[in-house]
Amino acid sequence: MNKASTPTEAVLTRRSIRSFSDKPVPLEIIKQVMDTARWAPSGCNFQPWEGAILTGEPLRQLQEKMRSTPPQNPQEYSWSDPEVLPECKARLAQVGADMYAAMSIERSDKAARGDFMAQNLVSFGAPAVLMVYFPRVMGPPQWSDVGMWLQTIMLLLREHGLDTCPQEFLSLYAKLIKEYLGVSDETHIFFCGIAIGYRDETDPVNGFDRKREPLESKIQFLGFE
């Protein structure tokens, strides 16, 4: 995938990549992106975000620990509550159906679906992963700030021709990840991982058609001529 030359192109070419090449991610690009992303919006200038970026042997060792450890119970937080809304559940079902259809995996093939889900543990082969955490004292407004920071990072990476996949899935191993990184579970919550690398252009999982709701169904325009 070519570099994004405008913010609009970065937005439109960013997607959750679920198959990466093994091409290494240059440290100088990662540092430049993370340094620029410090200027993301932050209410009250709290700058709540914290993280660690792993590659190579440290990443491999952490992934091996996750592979040999069951998900924690209770979960760090719930990301599935919106499924109680029929429209949200339908959107989830649609994207899942489109993704598995692109890979020619039938709904009844539970083994293949399970194998693909397990790829989350190795971040779909991404050579680098950003692990995101922040102090537990941070509330919903600061969670929003972290989201804006992460979107900024993902768009800046597209400017450099890199791709990402946000992974709330990794919060199922939050305590293990924090212990590995030397982060206190008592003081900090783990939010997500961000897989970073170059997309495999040949894998159909990276090319299925994504759907979004029409603009008019979500946004009102009042007072315009």
PyMOL commands that place a pseudoatom at each C-alpha (Angstrom):
pseudoatom trace, name=CA, resn=MET, resi=1, chain=A, elem=C, hetatm=0, pos=[0.000, 0.000, 0.000]
pseudoatom trace, name=CA, resn=ASN, resi=2, chain=A, elem=C, hetatm=0, pos=[1.368, 3.389, -1.009]
pseudoatom trace, name=CA, resn=LYS, resi=3, chain=A, elem=C, hetatm=0, pos=[1.867, 6.214, 1.445]
pseudoatom trace, name=CA, resn=ALA, resi=4, chain=A, elem=C, hetatm=0, pos=[-1.136, 8.446, 2.090]
pseudoatom trace, name=CA, resn=SER, resi=5, chain=A, elem=C, hetatm=0, pos=[-0.469, 11.898, 0.650]
pseudoatom trace, name=CA, resn=THR, resi=6, chain=A, elem=C, hetatm=0, pos=[-3.400, 13.739, 2.292]
pseudoatom trace, name=CA, resn=PRO, resi=7, chain=A, elem=C, hetatm=0, pos=[-5.403, 13.423, 5.528]
pseudoatom trace, name=CA, resn=THR, resi=8, chain=A, elem=C, hetatm=0, pos=[-8.429, 12.342, 3.468]
pseudoatom trace, name=CA, resn=GLU, resi=9, chain=A, elem=C, hetatm=0, pos=[-6.425, 9.588, 1.794]
pseudoatom trace, name=CA, resn=ALA, resi=10, chain=A, elem=C, hetatm=0, pos=[-5.095, 8.462, 5.181]
pseudoatom trace, name=CA, resn=VAL, resi=11, chain=A, elem=C, hetatm=0, pos=[-8.640, 8.167, 6.546]
pseudoatom trace, name=CA, resn=LEU, resi=12, chain=A, elem=C, hetatm=0, pos=[-9.977, 6.315, 3.518]
pseudoatom trace, name=CA, resn=THR, resi=13, chain=A, elem=C, hetatm=0, pos=[-7.063, 3.871, 3.210]
pseudoatom trace, name=CA, resn=ARG, resi=14, chain=A, elem=C, hetatm=0, pos=[-6.824, 3.070, 6.914]
pseudoatom trace, name=CA, resn=ARG, resi=15, chain=A, elem=C, hetatm=0, pos=[-8.466, -0.217, 7.756]
pseudoatom trace, name=CA, resn=SER, resi=16, chain=A, elem=C, hetatm=0, pos=[-7.972, -2.950, 10.334]
pseudoatom trace, name=CA, resn=ILE, resi=17, chain=A, elem=C, hetatm=0, pos=[-5.303, -5.142, 8.756]
pseudoatom trace, name=CA, resn=ARG, resi=18, chain=A, elem=C, hetatm=0, pos=[-5.474, -8.822, 9.690]
pseudoatom trace, name=CA, resn=SER, resi=19, chain=A, elem=C, hetatm=0, pos=[-2.553, -10.147, 7.672]
pseudoatom trace, name=CA, resn=PHE, resi=20, chain=A, elem=C, hetatm=0, pos=[0.857, -8.449, 7.751]
pseudoatom trace, name=CA, resn=SER, resi=21, chain=A, elem=C, hetatm=0, pos=[4.072, -9.006, 5.831]
pseudoatom trace, name=CA, resn=ASP, resi=22, chain=A, elem=C, hetatm=0, pos=[7.233, -9.740, 7.818]
pseudoatom trace, name=CA, resn=LYS, resi=23, chain=A, elem=C, hetatm=0, pos=[8.909, -6.531, 6.635]
pseudoatom trace, name=CA, resn=PRO, resi=24, chain=A, elem=C, hetatm=0, pos=[10.436, -4.800, 9.692]
pseudoatom trace, name=CA, resn=VAL, resi=25, chain=A, elem=C, hetatm=0, pos=[9.105, -1.450, 10.878]
pseudoatom trace, name=CA, resn=PRO, resi=26, chain=A, elem=C, hetatm=0, pos=[11.843, 1.242, 10.978]
pseudoatom trace, name=CA, resn=LEU, resi=27, chain=A, elem=C, hetatm=0, pos=[12.391, 2.601, 14.487]
pseudoatom trace, name=CA, resn=GLU, resi=28, chain=A, elem=C, hetatm=0, pos=[12.943, 6.135, 13.182]
pseudoatom trace, name=CA, resn=ILE, resi=29, chain=A, elem=C, hetatm=0, pos=[9.457, 6.171, 11.614]
pseudoatom trace, name=CA, resn=ILE, resi=30, chain=A, elem=C, hetatm=0, pos=[7.852, 4.853, 14.787]
pseudoatom trace, name=CA, resn=LYS, resi=31, chain=A, elem=C, hetatm=0, pos=[9.607, 7.488, 16.897]
pseudoatom trace, name=CA, resn=GLN, resi=32, chain=A, elem=C, hetatm=0, pos=[8.650, 10.281, 14.493]
pseudoatom trace, name=CA, resn=VAL, resi=33, chain=A, elem=C, hetatm=0, pos=[4.993, 9.207, 14.481]
pseudoatom trace, name=CA, resn=MET, resi=34, chain=A, elem=C, hetatm=0, pos=[4.809, 8.866, 18.257]
pseudoatom trace, name=CA, resn=ASP, resi=35, chain=A, elem=C, hetatm=0, pos=[6.490, 12.228, 18.756]
pseudoatom trace, name=CA, resn=THR, resi=36, chain=A, elem=C, hetatm=0, pos=[4.034, 13.947, 16.421]
pseudoatom trace, name=CA, resn=ALA, resi=37, chain=A, elem=C, hetatm=0, pos=[1.038, 12.189, 17.988]
pseudoatom trace, name=CA, resn=ARG, resi=38, chain=A, elem=C, hetatm=0, pos=[1.782, 13.903, 21.303]
pseudoatom trace, name=CA, resn=TRP, resi=39, chain=A, elem=C, hetatm=0, pos=[-0.137, 16.837, 19.846]
pseudoatom trace, name=CA, resn=ALA, resi=40, chain=A, elem=C, hetatm=0, pos=[-3.424, 14.942, 19.637]
pseudoatom trace, name=CA, resn=PRO, resi=41, chain=A, elem=C, hetatm=0, pos=[-6.382, 16.627, 21.424]
pseudoatom trace, name=CA, resn=SER, resi=42, chain=A, elem=C, hetatm=0, pos=[-6.372, 16.255, 25.191]
pseudoatom trace, name=CA, resn=GLY, resi=43, chain=A, elem=C, hetatm=0, pos=[-9.084, 17.632, 27.474]
pseudoatom trace, name=CA, resn=CYS, resi=44, chain=A, elem=C, hetatm=0, pos=[-7.586, 19.769, 30.249]
pseudoatom trace, name=CA, resn=ASN, resi=45, chain=A, elem=C, hetatm=0, pos=[-4.200, 18.822, 28.781]
pseudoatom trace, name=CA, resn=PHE, resi=46, chain=A, elem=C, hetatm=0, pos=[-4.231, 15.653, 30.934]
pseudoatom trace, name=CA, resn=GLN, resi=47, chain=A, elem=C, hetatm=0, pos=[-2.497, 13.599, 28.198]
pseudoatom trace, name=CA, resn=PRO, resi=48, chain=A, elem=C, hetatm=0, pos=[-3.676, 10.316, 29.781]
pseudoatom trace, name=CA, resn=TRP, resi=49, chain=A, elem=C, hetatm=0, pos=[-2.073, 7.941, 27.277]
pseudoatom trace, name=CA, resn=GLU, resi=50, chain=A, elem=C, hetatm=0, pos=[0.821, 5.623, 28.087]
pseudoatom trace, name=CA, resn=GLY, resi=51, chain=A, elem=C, hetatm=0, pos=[2.235, 2.707, 26.164]
pseudoatom trace, name=CA, resn=ALA, resi=52, chain=A, elem=C, hetatm=0, pos=[5.066, 0.441, 25.122]
pseudoatom trace, name=CA, resn=ILE, resi=53, chain=A, elem=C, hetatm=0, pos=[6.015, -0.634, 21.589]
pseudoatom trace, name=CA, resn=LEU, resi=54, chain=A, elem=C, hetatm=0, pos=[7.430, -4.129, 21.227]
pseudoatom trace, name=CA, resn=THR, resi=55, chain=A, elem=C, hetatm=0, pos=[9.151, -5.873, 18.345]
pseudoatom trace, name=CA, resn=GLY, resi=56, chain=A, elem=C, hetatm=0, pos=[11.560, -8.774, 17.875]
pseudoatom trace, name=CA, resn=GLU, resi=57, chain=A, elem=C, hetatm=0, pos=[12.317, -11.087, 20.780]
pseudoatom trace, name=CA, resn=PRO, resi=58, chain=A, elem=C, hetatm=0, pos=[10.448, -9.127, 23.503]
pseudoatom trace, name=CA, resn=LEU, resi=59, chain=A, elem=C, hetatm=0, pos=[7.273, -9.282, 21.391]
pseudoatom trace, name=CA, resn=ARG, resi=60, chain=A, elem=C, hetatm=0, pos=[7.755, -12.967, 20.604]
pseudoatom trace, name=CA, resn=GLN, resi=61, chain=A, elem=C, hetatm=0, pos=[8.225, -13.841, 24.278]
pseudoatom trace, name=CA, resn=LEU, resi=62, chain=A, elem=C, hetatm=0, pos=[5.075, -11.974, 25.314]
pseudoatom trace, name=CA, resn=GLN, resi=63, chain=A, elem=C, hetatm=0, pos=[3.056, -13.647, 22.566]
pseudoatom trace, name=CA, resn=GLU, resi=64, chain=A, elem=C, hetatm=0, pos=[4.292, -17.062, 23.704]
pseudoatom trace, name=CA, resn=LYS, resi=65, chain=A, elem=C, hetatm=0, pos=[3.143, -16.270, 27.247]
pseudoatom trace, name=CA, resn=MET, resi=66, chain=A, elem=C, hetatm=0, pos=[-0.320, -15.300, 25.971]
pseudoatom trace, name=CA, resn=ARG, resi=67, chain=A, elem=C, hetatm=0, pos=[-0.546, -18.443, 23.853]
pseudoatom trace, name=CA, resn=SER, resi=68, chain=A, elem=C, hetatm=0, pos=[0.079, -20.643, 26.892]
pseudoatom trace, name=CA, resn=THR, resi=69, chain=A, elem=C, hetatm=0, pos=[-2.227, -18.725, 29.261]
pseudoatom trace, name=CA, resn=PRO, resi=70, chain=A, elem=C, hetatm=0, pos=[-6.041, -18.707, 29.318]
pseudoatom trace, name=CA, resn=PRO, resi=71, chain=A, elem=C, hetatm=0, pos=[-7.836, -15.342, 29.076]
pseudoatom trace, name=CA, resn=GLN, resi=72, chain=A, elem=C, hetatm=0, pos=[-8.242, -13.616, 32.419]
pseudoatom trace, name=CA, resn=ASN, resi=73, chain=A, elem=C, hetatm=0, pos=[-11.494, -13.676, 34.371]
pseudoatom trace, name=CA, resn=PRO, resi=74, chain=A, elem=C, hetatm=0, pos=[-12.935, -11.174, 35.052]
pseudoatom trace, name=CA, resn=GLN, resi=75, chain=A, elem=C, hetatm=0, pos=[-12.173, -9.208, 31.917]
pseudoatom trace, name=CA, resn=GLU, resi=76, chain=A, elem=C, hetatm=0, pos=[-10.337, -5.897, 32.174]
pseudoatom trace, name=CA, resn=TYR, resi=77, chain=A, elem=C, hetatm=0, pos=[-13.456, -4.186, 30.768]
pseudoatom trace, name=CA, resn=SER, resi=78, chain=A, elem=C, hetatm=0, pos=[-16.355, -5.050, 28.452]
pseudoatom trace, name=CA, resn=TRP, resi=79, chain=A, elem=C, hetatm=0, pos=[-16.338, -3.933, 24.824]
pseudoatom trace, name=CA, resn=SER, resi=80, chain=A, elem=C, hetatm=0, pos=[-19.455, -5.894, 23.808]
pseudoatom trace, name=CA, resn=ASP, resi=81, chain=A, elem=C, hetatm=0, pos=[-22.219, -4.071, 25.721]
pseudoatom trace, name=CA, resn=PRO, resi=82, chain=A, elem=C, hetatm=0, pos=[-23.527, -2.264, 22.592]
pseudoatom trace, name=CA, resn=GLU, resi=83, chain=A, elem=C, hetatm=0, pos=[-24.625, -5.654, 21.224]
pseudoatom trace, name=CA, resn=VAL, resi=84, chain=A, elem=C, hetatm=0, pos=[-27.868, -5.144, 23.176]
pseudoatom trace, name=CA, resn=LEU, resi=85, chain=A, elem=C, hetatm=0, pos=[-28.795, -2.610, 20.472]
pseudoatom trace, name=CA, resn=PRO, resi=86, chain=A, elem=C, hetatm=0, pos=[-30.174, -4.479, 17.437]
pseudoatom trace, name=CA, resn=GLU, resi=87, chain=A, elem=C, hetatm=0, pos=[-28.526, -2.131, 14.956]
pseudoatom trace, name=CA, resn=CYS, resi=88, chain=A, elem=C, hetatm=0, pos=[-25.099, -2.619, 16.566]
pseudoatom trace, name=CA, resn=LYS, resi=89, chain=A, elem=C, hetatm=0, pos=[-25.479, -6.394, 16.682]
pseudoatom trace, name=CA, resn=ALA, resi=90, chain=A, elem=C, hetatm=0, pos=[-26.467, -6.373, 13.005]
pseudoatom trace, name=CA, resn=ARG, resi=91, chain=A, elem=C, hetatm=0, pos=[-23.372, -4.337, 12.053]
pseudoatom trace, name=CA, resn=LEU, resi=92, chain=A, elem=C, hetatm=0, pos=[-21.158, -6.757, 13.970]
pseudoatom trace, name=CA, resn=ALA, resi=93, chain=A, elem=C, hetatm=0, pos=[-22.750, -9.718, 12.220]
pseudoatom trace, name=CA, resn=GLN, resi=94, chain=A, elem=C, hetatm=0, pos=[-22.345, -8.053, 8.825]
pseudoatom trace, name=CA, resn=VAL, resi=95, chain=A, elem=C, hetatm=0, pos=[-18.654, -7.284, 9.148]
pseudoatom trace, name=CA, resn=GLY, resi=96, chain=A, elem=C, hetatm=0, pos=[-18.004, -10.783, 10.476]
pseudoatom trace, name=CA, resn=ALA, resi=97, chain=A, elem=C, hetatm=0, pos=[-19.886, -12.368, 7.584]
pseudoatom trace, name=CA, resn=ASP, resi=98, chain=A, elem=C, hetatm=0, pos=[-18.031, -10.252, 5.020]
pseudoatom trace, name=CA, resn=MET, resi=99, chain=A, elem=C, hetatm=0, pos=[-14.630, -10.970, 6.584]
pseudoatom trace, name=CA, resn=TYR, resi=100, chain=A, elem=C, hetatm=0, pos=[-15.067, -14.743, 6.773]
pseudoatom trace, name=CA, resn=ALA, resi=101, chain=A, elem=C, hetatm=0, pos=[-16.591, -14.841, 3.283]
pseudoatom trace, name=CA, resn=ALA, resi=102, chain=A, elem=C, hetatm=0, pos=[-13.465, -13.109, 1.953]
pseudoatom trace, name=CA, resn=MET, resi=103, chain=A, elem=C, hetatm=0, pos=[-11.413, -15.953, 3.444]
pseudoatom trace, name=CA, resn=SER, resi=104, chain=A, elem=C, hetatm=0, pos=[-13.860, -18.627, 2.196]
pseudoatom trace, name=CA, resn=ILE, resi=105, chain=A, elem=C, hetatm=0, pos=[-14.500, -19.794, 5.762]
pseudoatom trace, name=CA, resn=GLU, resi=106, chain=A, elem=C, hetatm=0, pos=[-18.010, -21.164, 6.242]
pseudoatom trace, name=CA, resn=ARG, resi=107, chain=A, elem=C, hetatm=0, pos=[-20.081, -20.217, 9.267]
pseudoatom trace, name=CA, resn=SER, resi=108, chain=A, elem=C, hetatm=0, pos=[-20.188, -23.893, 10.259]
pseudoatom trace, name=CA, resn=ASP, resi=109, chain=A, elem=C, hetatm=0, pos=[-16.384, -24.257, 10.181]
pseudoatom trace, name=CA, resn=LYS, resi=110, chain=A, elem=C, hetatm=0, pos=[-15.757, -23.556, 13.843]
pseudoatom trace, name=CA, resn=ALA, resi=111, chain=A, elem=C, hetatm=0, pos=[-12.194, -24.915, 13.731]
pseudoatom trace, name=CA, resn=ALA, resi=112, chain=A, elem=C, hetatm=0, pos=[-11.114, -22.519, 10.968]
pseudoatom trace, name=CA, resn=ARG, resi=113, chain=A, elem=C, hetatm=0, pos=[-12.824, -19.611, 12.691]
pseudoatom trace, name=CA, resn=GLY, resi=114, chain=A, elem=C, hetatm=0, pos=[-11.107, -20.499, 15.944]
pseudoatom trace, name=CA, resn=ASP, resi=115, chain=A, elem=C, hetatm=0, pos=[-7.731, -20.695, 14.233]
pseudoatom trace, name=CA, resn=PHE, resi=116, chain=A, elem=C, hetatm=0, pos=[-8.247, -17.271, 12.709]
pseudoatom trace, name=CA, resn=MET, resi=117, chain=A, elem=C, hetatm=0, pos=[-9.377, -15.780, 16.032]
pseudoatom trace, name=CA, resn=ALA, resi=118, chain=A, elem=C, hetatm=0, pos=[-6.191, -17.147, 17.614]
pseudoatom trace, name=CA, resn=GLN, resi=119, chain=A, elem=C, hetatm=0, pos=[-4.189, -14.991, 15.200]
pseudoatom trace, name=CA, resn=ASN, resi=120, chain=A, elem=C, hetatm=0, pos=[-5.086, -12.098, 17.503]
pseudoatom trace, name=CA, resn=LEU, resi=121, chain=A, elem=C, hetatm=0, pos=[-2.510, -13.482, 19.927]
pseudoatom trace, name=CA, resn=VAL, resi=122, chain=A, elem=C, hetatm=0, pos=[0.279, -12.821, 17.429]
pseudoatom trace, name=CA, resn=SER, resi=123, chain=A, elem=C, hetatm=0, pos=[-1.332, -9.614, 16.145]
pseudoatom trace, name=CA, resn=PHE, resi=124, chain=A, elem=C, hetatm=0, pos=[-1.846, -11.171, 12.709]
pseudoatom trace, name=CA, resn=GLY, resi=125, chain=A, elem=C, hetatm=0, pos=[1.883, -11.359, 12.105]
pseudoatom trace, name=CA, resn=ALA, resi=126, chain=A, elem=C, hetatm=0, pos=[2.575, -7.650, 12.631]
pseudoatom trace, name=CA, resn=PRO, resi=127, chain=A, elem=C, hetatm=0, pos=[6.281, -7.026, 13.358]
pseudoatom trace, name=CA, resn=ALA, resi=128, chain=A, elem=C, hetatm=0, pos=[5.530, -4.402, 16.021]
pseudoatom trace, name=CA, resn=VAL, resi=129, chain=A, elem=C, hetatm=0, pos=[2.734, -3.856, 18.527]
pseudoatom trace, name=CA, resn=LEU, resi=130, chain=A, elem=C, hetatm=0, pos=[1.865, -0.793, 20.598]
pseudoatom trace, name=CA, resn=MET, resi=131, chain=A, elem=C, hetatm=0, pos=[0.488, -1.795, 24.010]
pseudoatom trace, name=CA, resn=VAL, resi=132, chain=A, elem=C, hetatm=0, pos=[-1.742, 0.941, 25.413]
pseudoatom trace, name=CA, resn=TYR, resi=133, chain=A, elem=C, hetatm=0, pos=[-2.528, 1.532, 29.081]
pseudoatom trace, name=CA, resn=PHE, resi=134, chain=A, elem=C, hetatm=0, pos=[-3.260, 4.456, 31.372]
pseudoatom trace, name=CA, resn=PRO, resi=135, chain=A, elem=C, hetatm=0, pos=[-4.047, 5.239, 35.027]
pseudoatom trace, name=CA, resn=ARG, resi=136, chain=A, elem=C, hetatm=0, pos=[-7.295, 3.781, 36.362]
pseudoatom trace, name=CA, resn=VAL, resi=137, chain=A, elem=C, hetatm=0, pos=[-8.290, 7.204, 37.693]
pseudoatom trace, name=CA, resn=MET, resi=138, chain=A, elem=C, hetatm=0, pos=[-8.943, 8.311, 34.117]
pseudoatom trace, name=CA, resn=GLY, resi=139, chain=A, elem=C, hetatm=0, pos=[-12.663, 8.463, 33.284]
pseudoatom trace, name=CA, resn=PRO, resi=140, chain=A, elem=C, hetatm=0, pos=[-14.726, 8.365, 30.059]
pseudoatom trace, name=CA, resn=PRO, resi=141, chain=A, elem=C, hetatm=0, pos=[-13.486, 11.783, 28.842]
pseudoatom trace, name=CA, resn=GLN, resi=142, chain=A, elem=C, hetatm=0, pos=[-9.891, 10.590, 29.082]
pseudoatom trace, name=CA, resn=TRP, resi=143, chain=A, elem=C, hetatm=0, pos=[-10.742, 7.287, 27.350]
pseudoatom trace, name=CA, resn=SER, resi=144, chain=A, elem=C, hetatm=0, pos=[-11.967, 9.508, 24.517]
pseudoatom trace, name=CA, resn=ASP, resi=145, chain=A, elem=C, hetatm=0, pos=[-8.650, 11.368, 24.543]
pseudoatom trace, name=CA, resn=VAL, resi=146, chain=A, elem=C, hetatm=0, pos=[-6.777, 8.074, 24.256]
pseudoatom trace, name=CA, resn=GLY, resi=147, chain=A, elem=C, hetatm=0, pos=[-8.972, 7.170, 21.288]
pseudoatom trace, name=CA, resn=MET, resi=148, chain=A, elem=C, hetatm=0, pos=[-8.120, 10.450, 19.547]
pseudoatom trace, name=CA, resn=TRP, resi=149, chain=A, elem=C, hetatm=0, pos=[-4.433, 9.825, 20.239]
pseudoatom trace, name=CA, resn=LEU, resi=150, chain=A, elem=C, hetatm=0, pos=[-4.661, 6.357, 18.734]
pseudoatom trace, name=CA, resn=GLN, resi=151, chain=A, elem=C, hetatm=0, pos=[-6.499, 7.594, 15.649]
pseudoatom trace, name=CA, resn=THR, resi=152, chain=A, elem=C, hetatm=0, pos=[-3.798, 10.211, 15.219]
pseudoatom trace, name=CA, resn=ILE, resi=153, chain=A, elem=C, hetatm=0, pos=[-1.134, 7.503, 15.399]
pseudoatom trace, name=CA, resn=MET, resi=154, chain=A, elem=C, hetatm=0, pos=[-2.904, 5.300, 12.874]
pseudoatom trace, name=CA, resn=LEU, resi=155, chain=A, elem=C, hetatm=0, pos=[-3.356, 8.113, 10.366]
pseudoatom trace, name=CA, resn=LEU, resi=156, chain=A, elem=C, hetatm=0, pos=[0.245, 9.265, 10.747]
pseudoatom trace, name=CA, resn=LEU, resi=157, chain=A, elem=C, hetatm=0, pos=[1.394, 5.707, 10.117]
pseudoatom trace, name=CA, resn=ARG, resi=158, chain=A, elem=C, hetatm=0, pos=[-0.641, 5.643, 6.909]
pseudoatom trace, name=CA, resn=GLU, resi=159, chain=A, elem=C, hetatm=0, pos=[1.237, 8.784, 5.853]
pseudoatom trace, name=CA, resn=HIS, resi=160, chain=A, elem=C, hetatm=0, pos=[4.390, 6.650, 6.012]
pseudoatom trace, name=CA, resn=GLY, resi=161, chain=A, elem=C, hetatm=0, pos=[2.816, 3.712, 4.171]
pseudoatom trace, name=CA, resn=LEU, resi=162, chain=A, elem=C, hetatm=0, pos=[2.302, 1.636, 7.317]
pseudoatom trace, name=CA, resn=ASP, resi=163, chain=A, elem=C, hetatm=0, pos=[-0.840, -0.138, 8.479]
pseudoatom trace, name=CA, resn=THR, resi=164, chain=A, elem=C, hetatm=0, pos=[-2.455, -1.021, 11.780]
pseudoatom trace, name=CA, resn=CYS, resi=165, chain=A, elem=C, hetatm=0, pos=[-5.067, -3.115, 13.551]
pseudoatom trace, name=CA, resn=PRO, resi=166, chain=A, elem=C, hetatm=0, pos=[-6.551, -1.931, 16.858]
pseudoatom trace, name=CA, resn=GLN, resi=167, chain=A, elem=C, hetatm=0, pos=[-6.889, -4.941, 19.167]
pseudoatom trace, name=CA, resn=GLU, resi=168, chain=A, elem=C, hetatm=0, pos=[-9.220, -4.679, 22.135]
pseudoatom trace, name=CA, resn=PHE, resi=169, chain=A, elem=C, hetatm=0, pos=[-8.916, -8.488, 22.121]
pseudoatom trace, name=CA, resn=LEU, resi=170, chain=A, elem=C, hetatm=0, pos=[-5.566, -8.187, 23.902]
pseudoatom trace, name=CA, resn=SER, resi=171, chain=A, elem=C, hetatm=0, pos=[-7.319, -6.775, 26.963]
pseudoatom trace, name=CA, resn=LEU, resi=172, chain=A, elem=C, hetatm=0, pos=[-8.280, -10.406, 27.660]
pseudoatom trace, name=CA, resn=TYR, resi=173, chain=A, elem=C, hetatm=0, pos=[-4.629, -10.750, 28.723]
pseudoatom trace, name=CA, resn=ALA, resi=174, chain=A, elem=C, hetatm=0, pos=[-4.348, -7.360, 30.422]
pseudoatom trace, name=CA, resn=LYS, resi=175, chain=A, elem=C, hetatm=0, pos=[-2.815, -8.522, 33.703]
pseudoatom trace, name=CA, resn=LEU, resi=176, chain=A, elem=C, hetatm=0, pos=[-0.273, -10.731, 31.949]
pseudoatom trace, name=CA, resn=ILE, resi=177, chain=A, elem=C, hetatm=0, pos=[0.738, -7.900, 29.603]
pseudoatom trace, name=CA, resn=LYS, resi=178, chain=A, elem=C, hetatm=0, pos=[1.070, -5.375, 32.420]
pseudoatom trace, name=CA, resn=GLU, resi=179, chain=A, elem=C, hetatm=0, pos=[3.140, -7.761, 34.508]
pseudoatom trace, name=CA, resn=TYR, resi=180, chain=A, elem=C, hetatm=0, pos=[5.424, -8.407, 31.518]
pseudoatom trace, name=CA, resn=LEU, resi=181, chain=A, elem=C, hetatm=0, pos=[5.859, -4.658, 30.959]
pseudoatom trace, name=CA, resn=GLY, resi=182, chain=A, elem=C, hetatm=0, pos=[6.359, -3.835, 34.640]
pseudoatom trace, name=CA, resn=VAL, resi=183, chain=A, elem=C, hetatm=0, pos=[3.132, -1.828, 34.850]
pseudoatom trace, name=CA, resn=SER, resi=184, chain=A, elem=C, hetatm=0, pos=[1.060, -1.938, 38.051]
pseudoatom trace, name=CA, resn=ASP, resi=185, chain=A, elem=C, hetatm=0, pos=[-2.322, -3.642, 37.710]
pseudoatom trace, name=CA, resn=GLU, resi=186, chain=A, elem=C, hetatm=0, pos=[-3.446, -1.771, 40.811]
pseudoatom trace, name=CA, resn=THR, resi=187, chain=A, elem=C, hetatm=0, pos=[-2.861, 1.672, 39.328]
pseudoatom trace, name=CA, resn=HIS, resi=188, chain=A, elem=C, hetatm=0, pos=[-3.288, 1.114, 35.580]
pseudoatom trace, name=CA, resn=ILE, resi=189, chain=A, elem=C, hetatm=0, pos=[-5.859, -0.296, 33.186]
pseudoatom trace, name=CA, resn=PHE, resi=190, chain=A, elem=C, hetatm=0, pos=[-4.800, -1.928, 29.933]
pseudoatom trace, name=CA, resn=PHE, resi=191, chain=A, elem=C, hetatm=0, pos=[-6.826, -0.703, 26.948]
pseudoatom trace, name=CA, resn=CYS, resi=192, chain=A, elem=C, hetatm=0, pos=[-5.690, -2.342, 23.716]
pseudoatom trace, name=CA, resn=GLY, resi=193, chain=A, elem=C, hetatm=0, pos=[-2.899, -3.292, 21.389]
pseudoatom trace, name=CA, resn=ILE, resi=194, chain=A, elem=C, hetatm=0, pos=[-2.213, -1.661, 18.027]
pseudoatom trace, name=CA, resn=ALA, resi=195, chain=A, elem=C, hetatm=0, pos=[-0.619, -4.023, 15.506]
pseudoatom trace, name=CA, resn=ILE, resi=196, chain=A, elem=C, hetatm=0, pos=[1.811, -2.092, 13.277]
pseudoatom trace, name=CA, resn=GLY, resi=197, chain=A, elem=C, hetatm=0, pos=[3.379, -3.151, 10.002]
pseudoatom trace, name=CA, resn=TYR, resi=198, chain=A, elem=C, hetatm=0, pos=[2.898, -3.431, 6.248]
pseudoatom trace, name=CA, resn=ARG, resi=199, chain=A, elem=C, hetatm=0, pos=[-0.224, -5.122, 4.955]
pseudoatom trace, name=CA, resn=ASP, resi=200, chain=A, elem=C, hetatm=0, pos=[-0.070, -8.300, 2.900]
pseudoatom trace, name=CA, resn=GLU, resi=201, chain=A, elem=C, hetatm=0, pos=[-1.631, -7.038, -0.313]
pseudoatom trace, name=CA, resn=THR, resi=202, chain=A, elem=C, hetatm=0, pos=[-2.347, -10.570, -1.535]
pseudoatom trace, name=CA, resn=ASP, resi=203, chain=A, elem=C, hetatm=0, pos=[-4.454, -11.723, 1.432]
pseudoatom trace, name=CA, resn=PRO, resi=204, chain=A, elem=C, hetatm=0, pos=[-8.210, -11.338, 0.770]
pseudoatom trace, name=CA, resn=VAL, resi=205, chain=A, elem=C, hetatm=0, pos=[-8.895, -10.617, 4.451]
pseudoatom trace, name=CA, resn=ASN, resi=206, chain=A, elem=C, hetatm=0, pos=[-7.355, -7.188, 3.839]
pseudoatom trace, name=CA, resn=GLY, resi=207, chain=A, elem=C, hetatm=0, pos=[-9.553, -6.361, 0.872]
pseudoatom trace, name=CA, resn=PHE, resi=208, chain=A, elem=C, hetatm=0, pos=[-13.186, -7.148, 1.612]
pseudoatom trace, name=CA, resn=ASP, resi=209, chain=A, elem=C, hetatm=0, pos=[-15.686, -4.327, 1.198]
pseudoatom trace, name=CA, resn=ARG, resi=210, chain=A, elem=C, hetatm=0, pos=[-16.302, -2.416, 4.420]
pseudoatom trace, name=CA, resn=LYS, resi=211, chain=A, elem=C, hetatm=0, pos=[-19.669, -0.839, 5.125]
pseudoatom trace, name=CA, resn=ARG, resi=212, chain=A, elem=C, hetatm=0, pos=[-20.614, 2.362, 6.946]
pseudoatom trace, name=CA, resn=GLU, resi=213, chain=A, elem=C, hetatm=0, pos=[-23.988, 3.892, 7.673]
pseudoatom trace, name=CA, resn=PRO, resi=214, chain=A, elem=C, hetatm=0, pos=[-25.133, 6.762, 5.386]
pseudoatom trace, name=CA, resn=LEU, resi=215, chain=A, elem=C, hetatm=0, pos=[-24.161, 10.208, 6.630]
pseudoatom trace, name=CA, resn=GLU, resi=216, chain=A, elem=C, hetatm=0, pos=[-27.800, 11.334, 6.938]
pseudoatom trace, name=CA, resn=SER, resi=217, chain=A, elem=C, hetatm=0, pos=[-28.619, 8.468, 9.299]
pseudoatom trace, name=CA, resn=LYS, resi=218, chain=A, elem=C, hetatm=0, pos=[-26.076, 9.682, 11.840]
pseudoatom trace, name=CA, resn=ILE, resi=219, chain=A, elem=C, hetatm=0, pos=[-25.692, 13.465, 11.485]
pseudoatom trace, name=CA, resn=GLN, resi=220, chain=A, elem=C, hetatm=0, pos=[-28.168, 16.351, 11.508]
pseudoatom trace, name=CA, resn=PHE, resi=221, chain=A, elem=C, hetatm=0, pos=[-27.459, 19.645, 9.742]
pseudoatom trace, name=CA, resn=LEU, resi=222, chain=A, elem=C, hetatm=0, pos=[-29.349, 22.547, 11.295]
pseudoatom trace, name=CA, resn=GLY, resi=223, chain=A, elem=C, hetatm=0, pos=[-29.407, 26.207, 10.327]
pseudoatom trace, name=CA, resn=PHE, resi=224, chain=A, elem=C, hetatm=0, pos=[-27.699, 25.797, 6.925]
pseudoatom trace, name=CA, resn=GLU, resi=225, chain=A, elem=C, hetatm=0, pos=[-29.173, 27.271, 3.755]
for i in range(1, 225): cmd.bond("trace and resi %d" % i, "trace and resi %d" % (i + 1))
show_as sticks, trace
zoom trace
